[in-house]
Amino acid sequence: MSEYLSKVNIDEYYANITVLRELVRFLKSRWVAIHCERRLKDGRHILIRYRKGKPIKIDSISDIISLIKRLKGLRPRTFYGTVNIYRRILSREDVQDYLENVIACTPTWDIDSRLEWWRDTLKVGKLIVEELNRENVRECVWLKWSGNGLHVHLNEKAFSPEVIKRYGALNVSYSVVDYIIKRVLPSINKLFSLSGKEIKVENLIDPQRVFTAPLSLHRELPVSCVAFKPYEIDEFSFEWVNPLKFRHNMKWDECKIGEADSLALKAIRVIGGYPLMRKSSTVKRERVEQRLLRYVAGLNRERISLDDLRLVEEPWPLDTKRVSRGFGEAISFLEDLLSFYAQEKLDRKDAIRLLSAIIEVSIPTMMVEENKKKCLLELYRGVLKMISSMSPLEVKRWLLSHGPPRKRIEKLF
């Protein structure tokens, strides 16, 4: 396999007119994110989503060339586009308006695997394709090699404007992805139950989710994210992803409008839409222990930024004693406070009073490392400044821009 992973000259690769055209076809009308080779001090790649305070958009080949030139010092490498397709992308408010400004959303099944398991990854992709075929969805399906795994995409035009208008693009996309996953999961588990291979299929649809654009380079691996159609699965070879001689099907965007309408209606009935927007949940609660591990893992870092904070569906009561229990509890308290404010269950005056008291008394007396204490002070001061100037609706949109709402675990004591 390693013989295909050729050393990539990024400048030469993105000078290829075919690559540039395919990037534009996918990224047009999507909010664009660009991963760069330069890294932050903590080792993470720099991800650019705004330029001069405005969300990045790409309408033409010249836009890509200009961005690569302007970001040269950061060494741009990978191009992503949101699952959402927007009517207008001019401001932060535009890309955070998921109800009025989103005209379509691309259903995507994310298959998380390993490079050396690529043949098995394709088997999982084939199971998803076959399930879609059983729902009479064929022409609008396409696949893309993502680097270590595979994305199975459904062209957003598979849903008629009438269905999107009635139920909402995000609701339809989320429900269809979740519905198919629930149908194929038993087959996937059976396929790998004795192999020791952990290949996951995830529903990552949320308001600001991004996926790699066709023919973009992977952010780390020297592979091209090539697109292909379902009838090519059995002949797929890893040679296709070689950036020096990639094989890519430029008919990936072919689609029959409304082909997946019946599937959408069925999925909406069963799943109920995106979690924040649906009236009642049809998803069974996970075991408390699993939810605890998943939640705490996200707060186990020493540094948390404002962009890590999320809306909480059912926030816990705001007992300030919680803050003194530790770093993670102080973060969850802050999320709960923001969520109560965003849901208009806490007025601005009381929110400011609570935050001020914690900044002045609770955090300075906490028994935690100084770097964590400094991080908490920065976070609480940032939220205090935000609530002082932003309405509940603005705070809610800001929280949603960081990902889907968090489901707070149940107390175990």
LINUR-V273397 format. One record per residue. PSI is psi in radians with two decimals (none if undefined). Layout:
# LINUR-V273397
[[PSI] [PSI]]
This chain:
# LINUR-V273397
[[-0.65] [-0.43] [-0.30] [-0.30] [1.25] [2.68] [2.24] [2.27] [1.86] [-0.74] [-0.76] [-0.68] [-0.80] [0.15] [-0.13] [2.11] [-0.57] [-0.77] [-0.82] [-0.74] [-0.72] [-0.64] [-0.78] [-0.73] [-0.70] [-0.70] [-0.31] [2.27] [0.15] [2.66] [2.19] [2.47] [2.52] [2.11] [2.33] [2.75] [-0.50] [2.53] [2.77] [3.01] [-0.51] [0.09] [-0.18] [2.56] [2.54] [2.25] [2.12] [2.18] [-0.21] [2.63] [2.10] [0.69] [-0.03] [2.52] [2.48] [2.32] [2.70] [2.08] [-0.23] [2.92] [-0.66] [-0.52] [-0.72] [-0.82] [-0.73] [-0.74] [-0.76] [-0.70] [-0.80] [-0.52] [0.29] [-0.69] [-0.43] [-0.16] [1.19] [2.42] [-0.76] [2.37] [2.30] [2.69] [2.57] [2.72] [-0.46] [2.44] [2.19] [2.63] [-0.60] [2.37] [1.51] [-0.39] [2.98] [-0.67] [-0.63] [-0.83] [-0.19] [0.04] [1.58] [-0.18] [-0.84] [-0.49] [-0.11] [2.13] [-0.26] [2.81] [2.30] [1.88] [2.32] [2.25] [2.04] [1.99] [1.91] [2.09] [-2.76] [2.69] [-0.74] [-0.19] [0.45] [-0.60] [-0.71] [-0.61] [-0.72] [-0.58] [-0.68] [-0.74] [-0.67] [-0.63] [-0.70] [-0.77] [-0.76] [-0.66] [-0.67] [-0.67] [-0.66] [-0.40] [0.24] [0.58] [1.93] [-0.94] [-0.45] [0.04] [2.40] [2.82] [2.75] [2.25] [2.18] [-0.13] [-1.41] [-0.23] [-2.67] [2.49] [2.25] [2.07] [2.64] [2.11] [2.28] [-0.34] [-0.04] [-0.28] [2.31] [2.72] [-0.54] [-0.75] [-0.74] [-0.74] [-0.65] [-0.73] [-0.33] [2.39] [-0.78] [-0.72] [-0.78] [-0.86] [-0.84] [-0.79] [-0.74] [-0.79] [-0.82] [-0.71] [-0.81] [-0.67] [-0.78] [-0.52] [-0.62] [-0.24] [-0.75] [-0.69] [-0.67] [-0.79] [-0.69] [-0.64] [-0.64] [0.26] [-0.57] [0.04] [-0.33] [0.06] [2.29] [1.60] [2.10] [2.57] [2.17] [2.60] [1.74] [0.25] [2.06] [2.97] [-0.50] [0.33] [2.42] [2.60] [2.65] [2.39] [2.56] [2.33] [0.10] [2.69] [2.62] [2.70] [-0.40] [-0.78] [2.51] [1.07] [2.66] [2.35] [1.42] [2.61] [2.61] [2.89] [2.80] [-0.63] [-0.11] [0.02] [-0.82] [-0.40] [0.00] [2.38] [2.62] [-0.30] [-0.42] [-0.50] [0.00] [2.04] [-0.41] [-0.34] [0.94] [2.65] [2.11] [2.32] [1.93] [0.08] [0.33] [-0.46] [0.16] [2.46] [2.64] [1.95] [2.25] [0.09] [-0.56] [0.31] [-0.78] [-0.72] [-0.74] [-0.78] [-0.70] [-0.77] [-0.69] [-0.72] [-0.69] [-0.81] [-0.69] [0.05] [-3.09] [2.43] [-0.78] [-0.49] [-0.35] [2.67] [-0.63] [2.53] [2.36] [0.07] [2.23] [2.51] [2.45] [2.87] [2.48] [-0.72] [-0.73] [-0.73] [-0.64] [-0.85] [-0.72] [-0.69] [-0.84] [-0.59] [-0.62] [-0.28] [0.24] [0.09] [2.78] [-0.40] [2.17] [2.33] [2.95] [-0.56] [-0.17] [-0.22] [2.46] [2.77] [2.48] [2.25] [-0.80] [1.40] [2.65] [2.82] [2.59] [1.26] [1.99] [-0.28] [-0.43] [-0.63] [-0.62] [-0.17] [-0.22] [3.02] [-0.88] [-0.70] [-0.62] [-0.61] [-0.78] [-0.62] [-0.74] [-0.72] [-0.71] [-0.74] [-0.81] [-0.69] [-0.72] [-0.72] [-0.77] [-0.55] [0.11] [0.60] [0.01] [2.15] [2.89] [-0.73] [-0.80] [-0.64] [-0.78] [-0.69] [-0.79] [-0.82] [-0.75] [-0.74] [-0.71] [-0.71] [-0.69] [-0.51] [-0.99] [-0.93] [-0.80] [-0.44] [0.10] [2.53] [1.20] [2.91] [2.65] [-0.64] [-0.61] [-0.66] [-0.73] [-0.71] [-0.78] [-0.72] [-0.73] [-0.75] [-0.86] [-0.65] [-0.66] [-0.73] [-0.66] [-0.78] [-0.68] [-0.87] [-0.54] [-0.37] [-0.12] [2.53] [2.86] [-0.72] [-0.72] [-0.69] [-0.69] [-0.79] [-0.67] [-0.78] [-0.71] [-0.41] [-0.22] [-0.08] [3.11] [2.77] [2.55] [2.42] [1.83] [2.34] [2.73] [2.55] [2.46] [0.13] [none]]
